[in-house]
Amino acid sequence: MTASTKRVVFTMGGKGGVGKTGVVVALAEWFQANEIPVTLLDLDTENKARGSLKHFFNGTVTKVDVHTPAGLDAFVDHLDNGTPIILADMGAGAGQVAAGWFDSMYEDVAATGVRFTAVGIVTPDPASVESVLAWANRLQERVEYVIVENATSALADFTYWRSTKQANQFRQVFTPAILQMEFRLAELENPLRQHGIQLGQVADRKTAVDELKRASLIMRAQSYRRRLFSEFDRTREAFLP
């Protein structure tokens, strides 16, 4: 592998329920839409079947147990398989184990030309911000940072993320790319999760689920996808080798 030929994109573990898997699913769709080869890894060992990355992409996702050294070493094996990008959904409970592995393996892996992007998801909940800051404190400058502001309600208030001293320091030191993920209607979001259906499948009328065939939901899906893809396009350098 030559310099800068590989990229590992992973979600920062920590607080659960902030939308990590939803972001990874959308990113995977964006890679597919742009015909960019990517290996999908599901590292969320605590995730139930319905909430996992494998639920959305079944046969194309490899489940990895990050709580074992062998599982984490699978990262290295997948990096050597020819795919230029690994997209990994990190579980809420993976923090300490994954960070320890990163500390011990980073220099050797980075020397092979691999770059890392850590994706943090913040919501109006202060705990989500604290989780991202804790990961950044451990990862430091060894990764590039992408922060997704996930609006979990129609009137989401990100004051804690945008105004606290610690968050401001993080932005000044690490200059993360910041993108927005808008609030999605429950009538669309809940069936997507339940059936493991990607947003694009609804937008392109490729789902057999009757409740997702409504014209209004198809239009919503098209709108959500278009705006989210625009955010990924704007920050694409953080996701490519």
Buried (B, 14 or more C-beta within 10 A) or exposed (E): BEEEEBBBBBBBBBBBEBBBBBBBBBBBBBBBEBEBEBBBBBBBBEBEEEBBBBBBBEEEBBBBBBBEEEBBEBBEEBBEEEBBBBBBBBBBBBBEBBBEBBEEBBEEBBEBBBBBBBBBBBBBBBBBBBBBBBBBEBBEEBBBBBBBBBBBEEEBEBEBBBEBEEBEEBBEEBEBBBBBBBBBEEEBBEBBBEBBBBBBBBBEEEBEEEEBEEEEBBEBBBEBBEEBBEBBEEBEEBBBB
